[in-house]
Amino acid sequence: MKQAYDLVVLGGGPACGPAARLCREAGWSVAVVEAGLLGGVCPHTGCNPKKVLMAAPEAMAAAAHLAGKGLTGGPSVDWPALMAFKRTFTAPIEARIEAYYKELGVAVLRGRGVFTGPTTVRVGEEEIAAQKILIAVGAAPQTFTFPGAEHLATSDDFLDLDRLPGRIAFLGGGFIAFELAHIAAVCGARATILSHGDKALRRFDQDAVSRLVTATRALGIDVRLEAPVGRIRREAGGLVVETPQGEVAADLVVNAAGRPPHLAGLGLEAAGIEANARGIVVNEFLQCPGNPDVYAAGDCLDAPYALTPTADLESRVAGENMVAGNTTAIDRTGTPSVLFTLPPLAFVGLTEDACRKRGVAYHKKETDLADSFPWKRLGEDTGYAKTLVSPEDDRILGAHILGHAGEEVINVVALAMRQHIPAEALRQGIWAYPTAGYYLRYLF
């Protein structure tokens, strides 16, 4: 007889937890199927370790900006010690989450779940049945077939290096490539970013991106656009990456070209689940149209965002809908995105280009943050903000902030957008002075 559960969750990352908890609290039997580490990419090989490793470069950059302005000398990076510090965050995660699920009464099944029917899944040699299934398998590194692709390391590998190589090339022009290149460069490596397209960071406002690319090059990072990799070859002195923009010598070449949904071999056809290159297709309740007993959440979705906060939100909404019967439509209004570079680049809402393409009327305001007190006192030489507001009703359409504390200021704007607070409220707010947040009154 097959083992049966009320809910089976495929994947144990951020898109799993809220739904599993909600269903257990409703009295459901729940099983989580995970072949890798419980917790998924974010706490093990993504957001958290990346941000821990960024702490030392942030301190280095802050000291460099204040050189001659009250500081002399400067810190240096001890990579092995920094990596050891990072592991104090990542090492306990698996056991902590497993203990949480045990206390919650959630069964953890080890292996890759594969659909064998509309509501049945095979895990290893065992087949299990469920009343409802949540697909939360996340994403996996992009794969390449060019000659020498076997020499590529992953971003996971970079985030666990015992020794920092002297020369590192990062393939990709998005989040991962820029963030890791900034860490590597400030910690002492010669970093190169190889982007196949004519623009970097396409999801971000390109006026802000152009300033960030300038700041990136000022750190000594070689940013090459329209540089698709044709081949990687190994020579006596290391690896050589061949591109139309010339060859790049490297000790390590990192695949930082993004992570598509991890759907290969999942057996979606057996369950009547529709998917495309962007991910699993769902309705506003996160339910699969071809199979009403299956829901999906997180980076495996065909959705506007692939972020930990949206994975958490989607899991909660999916859980509520499975328990209560499709009562909650997903609402991602006011979702901020942050690129943790030096300086950080944050945005929420629409870009100017998106407004134009959609025919959305907007009023634009641009601000030089590097000349404003909270940034100037730190010696910051790069800072920029662009905000977009509807001229009809003062609704905030988008905000783009490049510079110190941008990742915190954007949270206030994101909350205002989500709660439908007009821009005038930010202009009239009483903000602590002198802080970066105080300048919200001037950004709109």
C-alpha positions as CSV (number, residue, x, y, z in Angstrom):
1,M,0.0,0.0,0.0
2,K,1.3,3.5,-0.9
3,Q,2.2,5.9,1.8
4,A,-0.3,8.7,1.6
5,Y,-0.3,12.3,2.9
6,D,-2.7,15.3,2.7
7,L,0.1,17.4,1.3
8,V,3.4,16.6,-0.3
9,V,5.9,19.4,-1.0
10,L,8.5,18.8,-3.6
11,G,11.5,20.9,-2.5
12,G,12.5,22.1,1.0
13,G,13.6,25.7,0.3
14,P,11.9,29.0,1.1
15,A,8.8,28.2,-1.0
16,C,8.2,25.1,1.2
17,G,8.0,26.3,4.8
18,P,5.0,28.6,5.1
19,A,2.7,26.2,3.2
20,A,3.9,23.2,5.1
21,R,3.3,25.0,8.4
22,L,-0.1,26.3,7.5
23,C,-1.3,22.8,6.4
24,R,0.1,21.2,9.5
25,E,-1.7,23.8,11.7
26,A,-4.9,22.8,9.8
27,G,-4.4,19.2,10.9
28,W,-3.0,17.9,7.6
29,S,-0.4,15.2,7.3
30,V,2.6,16.7,5.4
31,A,5.7,15.4,3.8
32,V,8.6,17.4,2.3
33,V,10.6,15.8,-0.4
34,E,14.2,17.1,-0.8
35,A,17.2,15.7,-2.5
36,G,19.6,18.4,-1.4
37,L,19.9,20.5,1.7
38,L,16.8,21.6,3.6
39,G,16.5,25.3,3.3
40,G,17.3,25.5,-0.3
41,V,19.7,27.9,-2.1
42,C,19.2,31.1,-0.1
43,P,20.6,30.1,3.3
44,H,23.2,27.7,2.0
45,T,24.6,28.9,-1.3
46,G,22.7,32.1,-2.1
47,C,21.6,35.3,-0.3
48,N,22.9,34.6,3.2
49,P,26.5,33.4,2.5
50,K,26.9,36.0,-0.2
51,K,25.9,38.8,2.2
52,V,28.2,37.5,4.9
53,L,31.1,37.4,2.4
54,M,30.2,41.0,1.3
55,A,30.7,42.3,4.9
56,A,34.5,42.6,4.6
57,P,34.4,44.2,1.1
58,E,31.8,46.7,2.5
59,A,34.2,47.6,5.3
60,M,37.1,47.9,2.9
61,A,35.1,50.2,0.6
62,A,34.0,52.4,3.5
63,A,37.6,52.8,4.6
64,A,38.7,53.6,1.1
65,H,36.1,56.3,0.7
66,L,37.3,58.0,3.9
67,A,41.0,57.8,3.1
68,G,42.4,61.3,3.6
69,K,39.1,62.4,5.3
70,G,40.0,61.3,8.8
71,L,41.3,57.8,8.1
72,T,44.8,56.6,7.3
73,G,45.9,53.1,6.6
74,G,43.3,50.5,5.9
75,P,42.0,47.0,6.7
76,S,43.0,43.9,4.7
77,V,41.0,40.8,3.9
78,D,41.8,37.4,5.4
79,W,39.9,35.2,3.0
80,P,40.2,31.9,4.9
81,A,39.0,33.7,8.1
82,L,36.1,35.3,6.2
83,M,35.1,31.9,4.7
84,A,35.2,30.3,8.2
85,F,33.0,33.1,9.5
86,K,30.6,32.4,6.6
87,R,30.4,28.8,7.5
88,T,29.2,29.6,11.0
89,F,26.0,30.8,9.3
90,T,25.6,28.0,6.8
91,A,26.7,24.9,8.7
92,P,23.9,24.8,11.3
93,I,21.0,25.4,8.8
94,E,20.3,21.8,7.7
95,A,20.0,20.4,11.3
96,R,18.0,23.4,12.5
97,I,15.4,23.1,9.7
98,E,15.2,19.3,10.1
99,A,14.6,19.7,13.8
100,Y,11.9,22.3,13.1
101,Y,10.0,20.0,10.7
102,K,10.3,17.1,13.2
103,E,8.8,19.3,15.9
104,L,6.1,20.4,13.5
105,G,5.3,16.8,12.6
106,V,6.3,17.1,9.0
107,A,7.9,14.0,7.4
108,V,11.1,14.6,5.5
109,L,11.7,12.3,2.6
110,R,15.2,12.3,1.0
111,G,15.4,12.1,-2.8
112,R,14.2,13.8,-6.0
113,G,10.4,13.6,-6.3
114,V,9.1,12.6,-9.7
115,F,5.5,12.6,-10.7
116,T,4.0,9.3,-11.7
117,G,0.4,10.5,-12.0
118,P,-1.8,13.5,-11.2
119,T,-1.3,13.1,-7.4
120,T,1.4,10.4,-7.0
121,V,5.1,10.9,-6.7
122,R,8.0,8.5,-6.8
123,V,10.9,9.2,-4.3
124,G,13.7,6.7,-5.0
125,E,12.0,3.3,-5.0
126,E,8.9,4.4,-3.0
127,E,5.7,5.8,-4.5
128,I,3.6,8.1,-2.4
129,A,0.2,9.6,-2.8
130,A,-1.2,13.0,-1.8
131,Q,-4.4,14.9,-1.7
132,K,-2.5,18.1,-2.7
133,I,1.0,18.6,-4.0
134,L,3.0,21.8,-3.9
135,I,5.9,22.1,-6.4
136,A,8.7,24.2,-4.8
137,V,11.8,22.8,-6.5
138,G,13.4,26.2,-7.0
139,A,16.0,26.8,-9.7
140,A,19.4,25.3,-10.8
141,P,22.5,26.7,-12.5
142,Q,22.2,27.4,-16.2
143,T,23.8,24.7,-18.4
144,F,26.1,25.4,-21.3
145,T,27.3,23.2,-24.2
146,F,30.1,25.2,-25.7
147,P,33.5,23.5,-25.9
148,G,35.2,23.5,-22.5
149,A,31.9,24.1,-20.5
150,E,33.1,21.2,-18.2
151,H,35.6,23.7,-16.8
152,L,32.9,25.9,-15.3
153,A,32.5,26.3,-11.6
154,T,29.1,27.4,-10.1
155,S,28.3,30.3,-7.9
156,D,27.9,27.6,-5.2
157,D,31.6,26.7,-5.6
158,F,32.7,30.3,-5.4
159,L,30.8,30.9,-2.2
160,D,32.7,28.0,-0.5
161,L,36.2,28.6,-1.8
162,D,38.9,27.8,0.8
163,R,41.4,30.0,-1.2
164,L,40.6,33.0,-3.4
165,P,42.1,32.5,-6.9
166,G,44.1,35.4,-8.3
167,R,42.1,35.7,-11.6
168,I,38.3,35.0,-11.8
169,A,36.0,35.3,-14.8
170,F,32.3,35.5,-14.2
171,L,29.9,34.5,-17.1
172,G,26.7,36.5,-17.0
173,G,25.5,40.1,-16.8
174,G,23.0,39.8,-14.0
175,F,22.7,39.7,-10.2
176,I,25.1,36.8,-9.6
177,A,27.9,38.0,-11.8
178,F,28.0,41.5,-10.5
179,E,27.7,40.6,-6.8
180,L,30.3,37.9,-6.8
181,A,32.7,40.0,-9.0
182,H,32.5,42.8,-6.4
183,I,33.3,40.4,-3.6
184,A,36.2,38.9,-5.5
185,A,37.7,42.2,-6.7
186,V,37.7,43.9,-3.3
187,C,39.1,40.8,-1.7
188,G,42.1,40.9,-4.0
189,A,41.2,38.9,-7.2
190,R,41.4,40.3,-10.7
191,A,37.7,39.9,-11.8
192,T,36.2,40.0,-15.2
193,I,32.5,40.0,-16.1
194,L,31.6,38.5,-19.4
195,S,28.0,39.4,-20.5
196,H,26.7,38.0,-23.8
197,G,24.3,41.0,-24.3
198,D,24.8,44.6,-25.1
199,K,23.4,45.7,-21.7
200,A,24.1,44.5,-18.2
201,L,21.4,44.1,-15.5
202,R,18.5,44.4,-17.9
203,R,15.8,44.3,-15.1
204,F,17.2,47.5,-13.6
205,D,16.9,51.1,-14.6
206,Q,19.6,51.6,-17.2
207,D,20.6,55.1,-16.1
208,A,21.4,53.7,-12.7
209,V,23.1,50.7,-14.3
210,S,25.4,52.9,-16.4
211,R,26.6,54.6,-13.2
212,L,27.1,51.3,-11.4
213,V,29.1,49.9,-14.4
214,T,31.3,52.9,-14.1
215,A,31.7,52.3,-10.4
216,T,32.4,48.6,-11.0
217,R,35.2,49.4,-13.5
218,A,36.6,51.9,-11.0
219,L,37.0,48.9,-8.6
220,G,39.3,47.3,-11.2
221,I,36.7,44.9,-12.6
222,D,36.8,44.3,-16.3
223,V,33.2,44.5,-17.5
224,R,32.8,43.3,-21.1
225,L,29.5,43.5,-22.9
226,E,28.6,41.5,-26.1
227,A,31.1,38.9,-25.0
228,P,29.5,35.5,-25.3
229,V,31.8,32.7,-24.5
230,G,32.7,30.5,-27.5
231,R,35.1,28.2,-25.8
232,I,37.1,27.6,-22.6
233,R,40.4,25.9,-22.9
234,R,42.9,24.7,-20.3
235,E,46.6,25.7,-20.7
236,A,49.6,25.3,-18.5
237,G,49.0,28.6,-16.8
238,G,45.3,28.1,-16.2
239,L,42.1,28.6,-18.1
240,V,41.5,30.8,-21.2
241,V,38.0,32.0,-22.1
242,E,37.5,32.9,-25.8
243,T,35.0,35.6,-26.6
244,P,34.5,38.1,-29.5
245,Q,35.9,40.8,-27.2
246,G,39.2,38.9,-26.8
247,E,40.6,36.2,-24.6
248,V,40.5,36.2,-20.8
249,A,43.0,34.3,-18.7
250,A,41.6,33.0,-15.5
251,D,42.3,30.6,-12.7
252,L,38.6,30.1,-12.1
253,V,35.6,30.6,-14.5
254,V,32.3,30.9,-12.7
255,N,28.9,30.2,-14.3
256,A,27.0,33.2,-13.0
257,A,24.5,33.3,-15.9
258,G,21.4,32.9,-13.8
259,R,19.3,29.9,-12.6
260,P,16.4,28.6,-14.7
261,P,13.6,26.6,-13.0
262,H,14.8,23.1,-11.9
263,L,12.1,21.2,-13.7
264,A,14.1,18.6,-15.7
265,G,13.1,15.0,-14.9
266,L,10.2,16.1,-12.7
267,G,7.7,14.2,-14.8
268,L,5.3,17.1,-15.2
269,E,3.6,15.5,-18.2
270,A,2.4,12.6,-16.0
271,A,0.6,15.1,-13.8
272,G,-0.8,17.3,-16.6
273,I,1.2,20.3,-15.5
274,E,2.0,23.0,-18.0
275,A,5.4,24.7,-18.0
276,N,7.5,26.8,-20.3
277,A,11.1,28.0,-20.4
278,R,10.3,30.5,-17.6
279,G,8.7,28.0,-15.3
280,I,5.5,26.3,-14.2
281,V,2.3,28.0,-15.4
282,V,-0.2,28.8,-12.6
283,N,-3.3,30.9,-12.1
284,E,-3.8,33.8,-9.7
285,F,-4.2,31.3,-6.8
286,L,-0.9,29.6,-7.7
287,Q,-2.8,26.5,-8.8
288,C,-1.8,24.6,-11.9
289,P,-4.7,25.0,-14.5
290,G,-4.3,21.5,-15.8
291,N,-4.3,19.8,-12.4
292,P,-6.3,21.5,-9.7
293,D,-4.7,19.4,-6.9
294,V,-1.2,20.8,-7.7
295,Y,0.1,24.2,-6.7
296,A,3.5,25.8,-7.2
297,A,5.6,28.5,-5.5
298,G,9.0,30.0,-5.6
299,D,11.7,30.2,-8.3
300,C,10.2,27.3,-10.3
301,L,7.2,29.5,-11.3
302,D,6.7,31.5,-14.5
303,A,6.4,34.7,-12.4
304,P,7.8,38.2,-12.4
305,Y,10.3,37.6,-9.5
306,A,12.6,34.8,-8.3
307,L,13.3,36.1,-4.8
308,T,13.3,34.7,-1.3
309,P,10.6,37.1,-0.1
310,T,8.3,36.3,-3.1
311,A,8.9,32.6,-2.6
312,D,7.8,33.0,1.1
313,L,4.8,35.0,0.0
314,E,3.8,32.5,-2.7
315,S,4.1,29.6,-0.3
316,R,1.9,31.3,2.2
317,V,-0.7,32.1,-0.4
318,A,-0.6,28.6,-1.9
319,G,-1.0,27.1,1.6
320,E,-4.0,29.4,2.4
321,N,-5.6,28.4,-0.9
322,M,-5.1,24.7,-0.5
323,V,-6.6,24.8,3.0
324,A,-9.4,27.3,2.4
325,G,-10.2,26.7,-1.3
326,N,-8.7,29.4,-3.5
327,T,-9.7,32.4,-1.4
328,T,-6.5,34.5,-1.9
329,A,-5.1,35.8,-5.2
330,I,-1.4,36.4,-5.3
331,D,-0.5,40.1,-5.0
332,R,3.2,41.0,-5.5
333,T,2.7,44.8,-5.4
334,G,5.6,46.6,-3.9
335,T,8.2,43.8,-4.3
336,P,11.7,45.4,-4.0
337,S,14.8,43.9,-5.6
338,V,18.4,44.7,-4.4
339,L,21.7,44.2,-6.1
340,F,24.3,43.9,-3.3
341,T,27.2,45.5,-5.0
342,L,29.5,48.4,-4.0
343,P,27.4,50.5,-3.9
344,P,24.1,48.6,-3.8
345,L,21.4,49.2,-6.4
346,A,17.8,48.8,-5.3
347,F,14.5,49.2,-7.1
348,V,10.8,48.6,-6.8
349,G,8.0,49.0,-9.3
350,L,8.4,50.0,-13.0
351,T,11.4,51.2,-14.8
352,E,11.2,54.2,-17.1
353,D,11.5,51.9,-20.1
354,A,8.6,49.7,-18.9
355,C,6.4,52.8,-18.4
356,R,7.1,53.9,-22.0
357,K,6.4,50.4,-23.4
358,R,3.1,50.2,-21.4
359,G,2.0,53.7,-22.3
360,V,1.9,54.7,-18.6
361,A,2.2,58.4,-18.0
362,Y,4.8,59.3,-15.4
363,H,6.6,62.2,-13.8
364,K,10.3,61.6,-13.3
365,K,12.6,63.0,-10.7
366,E,16.4,62.4,-10.6
367,T,18.6,63.1,-7.6
368,D,22.4,63.1,-7.2
369,L,22.7,61.3,-3.9
370,A,26.5,61.5,-3.8
371,D,26.2,65.3,-3.2
372,S,23.6,64.8,-0.4
373,F,24.8,64.9,3.2
374,P,24.2,61.2,4.3
375,W,26.3,60.0,1.4
376,K,28.8,62.9,1.2
377,R,29.8,62.5,4.8
378,L,31.0,58.9,4.0
379,G,33.0,60.1,1.1
380,E,30.7,58.3,-1.4
381,D,31.4,59.2,-5.0
382,T,28.5,57.2,-6.5
383,G,24.9,57.9,-5.7
384,Y,21.8,58.3,-7.8
385,A,18.0,58.1,-7.4
386,K,15.2,58.1,-10.0
387,T,11.6,58.1,-9.0
388,L,8.5,57.7,-11.2
389,V,5.1,59.0,-10.0
390,S,1.8,59.1,-11.8
391,P,0.8,62.7,-12.6
392,E,-2.9,61.8,-12.3
393,D,-3.1,60.5,-8.7
394,D,0.4,60.9,-7.2
395,R,0.8,57.1,-7.1
396,I,4.3,55.8,-6.9
397,L,5.1,53.8,-10.1
398,G,8.7,53.0,-9.4
399,A,11.9,54.0,-7.5
400,H,15.5,53.3,-8.3
401,I,18.3,54.0,-5.8
402,L,22.0,53.5,-6.3
403,G,24.2,54.2,-3.2
404,H,24.8,53.6,0.5
405,A,21.6,52.5,2.3
406,G,19.7,52.1,-0.9
407,E,18.7,48.6,0.2
408,E,17.0,50.1,3.3
409,V,15.5,53.2,1.8
410,I,13.8,51.1,-0.9
411,N,11.9,49.1,1.8
412,V,10.1,52.2,2.8
413,V,9.1,53.0,-0.8
414,A,8.1,49.3,-1.3
415,L,5.8,49.5,1.7
416,A,4.2,52.7,0.5
417,M,3.5,51.1,-2.9
418,R,2.0,48.0,-1.3
419,Q,-0.2,50.0,1.0
420,H,-1.2,52.4,-1.8
421,I,0.3,55.4,0.1
422,P,0.8,58.4,-2.3
423,A,4.2,60.0,-2.9
424,E,3.0,63.1,-1.0
425,A,3.0,61.2,2.2
426,L,6.7,60.5,1.8
427,R,7.3,64.2,1.0
428,Q,5.4,65.2,4.2
429,G,6.8,62.5,6.4
430,I,8.8,63.4,9.6
431,W,12.0,61.5,9.2
432,A,15.0,61.1,11.6
433,Y,17.8,63.5,10.6
434,P,20.5,63.2,9.4
435,T,19.7,59.8,7.9
436,A,19.5,58.4,4.4
437,G,15.7,57.9,5.0
438,Y,15.3,61.6,5.7
439,Y,16.0,62.2,2.0
440,L,12.8,60.4,1.0
441,R,11.1,63.8,1.2
442,Y,13.4,65.0,-1.6
443,L,13.3,62.0,-3.9
444,F,9.7,62.4,-5.0
